[in-house]
């Protein structure tokens, strides 16, 4: 029984990682829309749709696990957002921010394996 519970937790962790990624994509689309007035409405609308899907998925995950564990994994959203801002939006990320991202990643791993 313990093995099944561990597999289930891993599935939820992957699912939560996906929801964090979707939320980061939504945020990136918001910013991209604000930078391109011609695409503002389209990108904000798509960003909102992606964000809503992320929220619905997150609510599903919350129904399966403890909030204190699930919320810890949402820290991945910050990591995804920084990476997307760098690659998709061309933002420069200072070294100290990358250090912070690494620290957040360590924290997420600690929460995720607890």
Residue pairs with C-beta under 8 A, 6 or more apart in sequence:
8 64
9 65
12 61
12 64
12 65
12 70
13 73
13 112
15 57
15 60
15 61
16 58
16 61
16 70
16 73
16 74
16 76
17 73
17 76
18 57
19 54
19 55
19 57
19 58
19 61
19 74
20 54
20 73
20 74
20 75
20 76
20 77
20 80
21 76
21 77
21 80
22 50
22 51
22 53
22 54
22 57
23 50
23 51
23 54
23 55
23 58
23 74
23 77
23 80
24 77
24 80
24 81
24 84
25 47
25 50
25 80
25 84
26 47
26 48
26 50
26 51
26 54
27 47
27 51
27 77
27 81
27 84
28 47
28 81
28 84
28 85
28 88
28 89
29 43
29 44
29 46
29 47
29 50
30 43
30 44
30 47
31 85
31 89
32 39
32 43
32 47
32 88
32 89
33 39
33 40
33 41
33 42
33 43
33 44
33 47
34 40
34 44
35 89
36 43
58 70
58 74
61 70
62 70
69 111
69 112
69 114
72 107
72 108
72 111
72 112
73 108
73 111
73 112
75 104
75 107
75 108
75 111
76 108
78 101
78 104
79 101
79 104
79 105
79 108
82 93
82 97
82 98
82 101
85 91
85 93
86 92
86 93
